[in-house]
Amino acid sequence: MTRAPAFLAACLAVSMTVAASPAPAAEAPFEPGLMRLAEVLGSLHFLRNLCGEKGDKWRVEMEKLLESESPNPDRRARFIASFNRGYRSFSGTYTRCTPSATEAIARYMKEGETLSRDIASRYGN
C-alpha cells in the first residue's frame, strides 16, 4: 500500500490539468476516464478502509477532483454516482479484508495511476 502517494500525486495532476482546460459544450474526450477515475476512488475508499486504513483519504481525493472540475449539477451527480458505484461494487462482496480484496486494491491503485497519467499526458497543457 506504499503506492498511495504516487497515485494521489497523479490524481492531483489530473485534476489540475483538466481544470485548466476550457469547458466545452459537448462531452470532453477525457470525460469517460474521469468518471472511471471517480469509480476507482470509490472502490479504493471502501477497500482500503476494509483492509485497515482509517480515514477518508480517498473521499477527500474525490472532493479535490470535484473542486478542480467545478462541474455543473448534472455532471457533479455523474461523478458522485461513479464514486458510489465503485464503493457499492465491493461493499456487497467483501465484509472483511481477504487476499482477493488486497489484490483488488493493488489492481485499482495501478488502474488509477494509469488513468491519471494518461489523462494528464493526453489532455494536459
KAQUI-V550416 format. One record per pair of residues at least 24 apart in sequence whose C-alpha atoms are under 10 Angstrom apart, sorted by the first residue. I is the first residue (numbers start at 1). J is the second residue. Records with the same first field share a line. If there is no record, write none. Layout:
# KAQUI-V550416
I = J  J
This chain:
# KAQUI-V550416
1 = 48  53  102  105  106  109
3 = 106  109  110  113
4 = 57  58  109  110  113
6 = 109  113
7 = 109  110  111  112  113  114  115  116  117
8 = 57  58  61  109  112  113  116
9 = 61  113  116  117
10 = 112  113  114  115  116  117  118  119  120
11 = 37  41  61  62  64  65  112  113  114  115  116  117  119  120
12 = 61  64  65  68  116  120
13 = 65  116  117  119  120  121  124
14 = 65  68  69  115  116  117  118  119  120  121  123  124
15 = 61  62  64  65  66  67  68  69  116  119  120  124
16 = 64  65  67  68  69  120  124
17 = 68  69  119  120  121  123  124  125
18 = 65  68  69  119  120  123  124  125
19 = 65  66  67  68  69  70  71  124
20 = 68  69  123  124  125
21 = 69  123  124  125
23 = 69  70  71
27 = 75
28 = 123
29 = 119  122  123
30 = 115  118  119  120  122  123
31 = 75  79  119
33 = 112  115  116  118  119
34 = 65  69  79  82  112  115  116  119
35 = 75  78  79  80  81  82  83
36 = 79  82  83  86  111  112  115
37 = 62  65  79  82  83  86  108  111  112  113  114  115  116  119
38 = 62  63  65  66  78  79  80  81  82  83  84  85  86  87  112
39 = 79  80  81  82  83  84  85  86  87  88  89  108  112
40 = 82  83  84  85  86  87  105  107  108  109  110  111  112  115
41 = 82  83  84  86  87  108  109  112
42 = 80  81  82  83  84  85  86  87  88  89  90
43 = 82  83  84  85  86  87  88  89  90  91  104  105  108  109
44 = 83  86  87  90  104  105  106  108  109  112
45 = 83  84  86  87  90  105
46 = 84  86  87  88  89  90  91  94  105
47 = 86  87  90  91  94  95  96  97  101  102  104  105  108
48 = 97  101  102  104  105
49 = 97
50 = 90  91  94  95  96  97  98  101  102
51 = 96  97  98  99  101  102  105
52 = 96  97
58 = 83
59 = 83
